[in-house]
């Protein structure tokens, strides 16, 4: 629908980076989603499953070659001595909190909690490659990668469980857990054992070793260390110092329990022991080096969103996993999960609806740190054929970009925004339409500010509520104009439109010669499809694609 206001000469601003590029790359019109694809170099072929050593060598080289935007750090060591590598990607990777939470939202990407899920570490490696090798380059790949790197701090831990991965690769392909030994008289994470003791079993399920509702029956198997879902040993420590029996717990053969003042306040957001404190005496979790490394990384940053890659099922999963009850943010989770899943052809689902889990990373991240945490269950098998690695990774690139674009404020998924602009004498009137689908936080009367750039001139102007939309006028000198919009809700959460682009968001490329030829432009389905095909196959300039689409529309109107 075209609103008739502003005079005879009208133009409809095409916000290329959101309405065209995101539409092209992430939504798609046909049943087969169109996705970005990262061109591969000869050195890094995604045609086989990399070993831990191969991954380590490549990450070191990538972060050396791209040291201006990438930093490689070890966040810990496994039981068998392997480094737990994390890659931070940002425009200033050496800064601890680049620009603050509002300016640079923090995102956590994890892979391979389980050793037998090989595709789950290849996808994060592919995403790292995409960002590093396309940053600063022309075309759609470069535009999207540059925006994400410049406006986010993205931490990748591609292989959370390298010991389990290598054991799966070399010995037992079905191996899921890590390789830390379990003893019959397990003493917890800091216990020391005599060197001649023989382990009863090996391994802890790392995605059951986070402390949120740890060890509850039905979601793990806390009493059988040989189980593939063994969540690790109980805490068995008097963490809050109120044990009723003051004994050295390490010498006890049978651990004390909540009735004795031990493990009496598990991590569940509830004051279980009525002492005015919450979650201060956990009953288990973080018994492994790997999950403690993730805990320390999370506590050192301000993550707002996370993706944990697993296989398999072609699902995007959100909390809770431990109970069928929804979270307080269930609607936001559901809308975001569906949005992330759509371009990949995946299905969104609450974790419990698949099967019950307890002590998983998503529940802990959300329950303790209020991170919007999602699990992406990749593909249709744990280890898809090697020739499918690259295609599976490319399909998931679209979901990754969608997720990261909302890291500044996941609640913005409730605001459906669109923009139009028209000529009003020698000025451009810009209209922002906002459909509020239960945004959970009140908005100010006029929350938005319009930013514009034309050549060397730039400015900003508040947008004023005008009926069902917000409007502002900006001067126009006859050149190409770049537009983007930002704002805040009443709790200070940032609002950005569009979500991916240059210079902070949207870009409207308007050629002077084409304005007078645009008395009225409707982008019909055929035009959109043409733009999808062009942008999906040609990594060229945005203006060329826009001009081609408009010319098609103009020629059709003359037939």
C-alpha positions, -999 to 999 in steps of 0.1 A, spaced: 0 0 0 13 35 -9 3 64 12 -7 95 -7 10 123 11 38 147 2 31 157 -34 34 142 -69 70 132 -68 73 102 -45 100 76 -39 99 45 -19 132 40 -1 145 5 -4 164 -4 28 188 -27 11 206 -43 39 175 -54 59 146 -55 35 166 -68 6 197 -84 18 182 -100 49 151 -109 29 173 -124 2 197 -143 23 177 -153 53 140 -154 45 136 -164 9 104 -167 -12 107 -203 -23 108 -234 -2 146 -236 -6 161 -208 16 188 -187 -1 218 -183 21 251 -166 21 281 -188 14 317 -183 23 341 -189 -5 367 -214 8 404 -212 4 426 -242 -6 441 -243 29 408 -248 47 385 -272 28 353 -280 46 352 -314 29 363 -335 59 360 -335 96 390 -318 112 410 -333 140 416 -313 171 452 -307 160 441 -295 126 416 -272 142 442 -258 166 467 -251 138 441 -234 116 427 -212 144 462 -201 153 469 -191 117 435 -174 112 439 -153 143 475 -143 133 464 -134 98 433 -115 111 448 -102 144 430 -69 140 396 -85 145 403 -119 161 420 -131 192 427 -167 202 428 -176 238 429 -208 259 401 -207 285 413 -239 302 427 -274 297 409 -307 295 417 -337 317 439 -351 289 457 -317 286 442 -302 255 437 -265 253 401 -253 252 403 -227 224 381 -197 223 381 -171 195 369 -136 201 359 -117 170 353 -80 171 366 -48 156 387 -43 188 393 -78 201 419 -68 227 394 -46 246 378 -64 274 343 -50 269 344 -31 237 322 0 240 299 -14 267 269 -37 265 247 -14 246 273 -6 219 288 -40 215 265 -69 225 283 -100 235 274 -133 218 285 -168 227 287 -196 201 296 -232 212 300 -265 195 308 -301 204 296 -305 239 293 -341 229 322 -360 213 302 -380 188 285 -349 172 313 -340 147 292 -316 126 286 -295 157 322 -282 157 325 -278 119 296 -253 117 312 -229 142 345 -231 124 327 -223 92 311 -193 108 345 -181 121 359 -185 86 330 -165 71 335 -135 94 373 -134 92 376 -139 54 348 -116 44 354 -87 67 360 -55 48 353 -71 14 328 -58 -11 295 -75 -19 268 -90 3 292 -113 22 315 -84 31 287 -61 41 271 -85 65 304 -98 79 318 -63 84 286 -51 102 286 -81 126 323 -78 134 320 -40 139 289 -41 161 292 -73 181 317 -91 203 313 -127 193 330 -155 213 334 -189 197 342 -221 216 340 -244 186 350 -276 204 339 -276 241 348 -313 244 381 -320 225 389 -351 246 356 -366 237 358 -357 201 393 -373 197 382 -404 215 352 -406 192 374 -401 162 400 -426 171 384 -453 193 346 -452 197 326 -432 173 296 -432 196 314 -417 225 295 -387 239 311 -377 272 344 -362 281 372 -385 293 377 -377 329 377 -408 351 350 -417 376 357 -436 408 334 -455 431 342 -431 460 339 -400 439 350 -370 459 340 -341 437 359 -317 414 387 -309 438 393 -343 454 427 -360 451 430 -397 444 457 -422 450 476 -430 418 469 -468 421 431 -464 422 414 -479 391 386 -458 376 351 -474 377 341 -456 344 350 -426 323 334 -394 313 307 -369 322 280 -356 299 291 -320 297 256 -308 287 242 -322 320 270 -307 341 257 -272 344 241 -266 379 206 -254 370 183 -281 383 213 -305 382 208 -342 386 170 -343 386 157 -377 377 143 -379 342 168 -355 325 200 -373 334 213 -404 352 232 -392 383 235 -426 399 252 -445 371 285 -430 360 286 -454 330 255 -438 316 259 -416 285 239 -389 304 259 -391 336 259 -355 349 290 -358 371 293 -364 409 273 -346 435 289 -315 451 291 -330 486 305 -298 501 291 -274 527 294 -243 505 275 -220 528 291 -232 561 260 -243 579 264 -281 580 248 -296 611 275 -322 614 310 -306 614 329 -334 598 356 -335 571 334 -344 541 364 -358 521 367 -386 546 331 -397 544 323 -428 525 287 -419 523 281 -382 514 259 -360 537 227 -346 523 204 -316 525 191 -327 559 226 -323 572 231 -288 557 250 -300 527 239 -294 491 208 -279 506 203 -249 482 207 -262 446 209 -237 417 173 -232 407 165 -196 416 148 -205 449 159 -201 485 155 -238 493 169 -236 528 152 -204 539 183 -185 549 177 -154 527 202 -165 501 196 -181 468 216 -210 452 245 -207 476 249 -244 484 246 -263 450 241 -300 449 262 -306 418 274 -293 384 307 -277 372 326 -308 382 344 -308 348 372 -286 336 353 -279 304 321 -266 320 340 -246 346 359 -229 316 325 -220 300 313 -207 334 344 -184 338 340 -171 302 303 -163 308 310 -146 341 337 -125 325 314 -111 298 279 -98 294 264 -123 269 229 -115 258 224 -144 233 240 -178 227 239 -206 202 250 -241 212 254 -264 182 246 -301 186 234 -329 163 210 -341 152 173 -333 144 171 -301 124 157 -282 154 161 -248 172 155 -255 208 149 -230 236 144 -234 275 132 -249 296 146 -284 292 141 -295 328 103 -288 330 74 -285 307 65 -252 322 74 -222 300 99 -195 309 88 -160 317 101 -150 282 84 -179 264 68 -158 237 101 -141 230 120 -174 229 94 -189 206 93 -160 182 131 -158 180 135 -196 176 110 -196 148 128 -166 132 162 -183 135 149 -217 122 130 -204 92 158 -199 67 173 -232 75 141 -252 72 144 -262 108 116 -264 134 114 -245 167 106 -263 199 109 -260 237 135 -284 249 112 -304 272 89 -311 243 117 -331 227 129 -348 259 136 -338 294 171 -325 302 186 -311 334 218 -293 339 221 -283 302 238 -251 291 207 -233 278 188 -236 311 218 -225 331 226 -195 308 190 -183 309 182 -193 345 213 -177 361 224 -151 336 193 -143 316 210 -151 283 187 -159 255 202 -193 249 193 -216 220 205 -251 210 207 -258 172 203 -295 165 220 -298 132 214 -322 103 198 -356 103 227 -376 119 255 -372 143 281 -373 116 267 -365 82 287 -375 52 317 -353 47 305 -340 13 275 -325 32 296 -305 57 298 -273 37 262 -273 26 249 -279 61 272 -251 73 260 -227 46 224 -234 54 230 -226 91 248 -193 82 215 -176 77 202 -186 112 234 -175 128 232 -140 112 195 -137 122 203 -147 158 233 -124 162 215 -95 146 191 -95 176 218 -97 203 214 -60 211 179 -66 223 162 -100 218 128 -85 228 129 -64 196 116 -96 178 82 -83 190 85 -52 169 78 -56 132 93 -25 115 92 -12 80 101 21 64 90 43 35 101 77 23 87 103 -1 97 136 -15 81 167 2 93 196 -19 131 196 -15 131 173 16 126 136 22 99 125 46 108 92 62 81 71 78 88 42 103 59 18 107 60 -3 139 37 -32 145 39 -40 182 33 -77 188 33 -77 226 67 -60 232 71 -67 269 85 -33 279 67 1 275 80 24 248 83 62 252 60 84 231 87 91 206 115 65 211 132 67 177 159 89 161 166 90 124 202 92 112 212 102 77 243 106 56 246 123 22 281 128 9 300 147 36 268 159 53 252 140 81 227 146 108 200 131 131 165 141 139 139 128 163 110 109 148 76 121 159 46 98 164 20 105 136 -10 82 140 1 47 134 37 55 125 67 77 133 78 104 109 107 128 103 120 150 75 156 154 63 172 177 38 181 162 4 209 176 -18 203 153 -48 228 127 -39 228 92 -25 214 90 10 221 65 38 195 61 65 193 42 98 172 45 130 178 38 166 161 43 199 154 29 234 125 15 254 117 28 288 142 4 304 170 16 282 171 -14 259 183 -4 224 161 -5 194 177 -6 159 164 -6 124 175 -23 102 194 -49 121 222 -57 96 240 -31 75 267 -4 72 272 26 94 249 12 122 220 -2 103 201 5 71 212 20 39 190 36 13 207 40 -20 188 66 -40 202 78 -74 193 114 -83 185 104 -119 159 79 -108 139 99 -84 118 118 -109 112 86 -128 96 71 -97 62 86 -95 51 55 -76 69 22 -72 53 -10 -60 76 -39 -53 55 -69 -63 63 -105 -58 79 -109 -92 102 -80 -85 112 -94 -51 119 -128 -66 141 -111 -93 160 -92 -66 164 -125 -46 179 -142 -76 202 -113 -85 215 -108 -50 216 -145 -43 240 -152 -72 259 -119 -79 282 -105 -52 280 -71 -67 268 -36 -57 235 -30 -42 226 -1 -65 229 -23 -96 204 -48 -82 180 -21 -71 183 -4 -105 176 -37 -123 145 -44 -102 131 -9 -107 137 -11 -145 118 -44 -146 89 -27 -128 89 3 -151 90 -18 -183 62 -39 -170 40 -8 -164 46 3 -200 34 -30 -216 
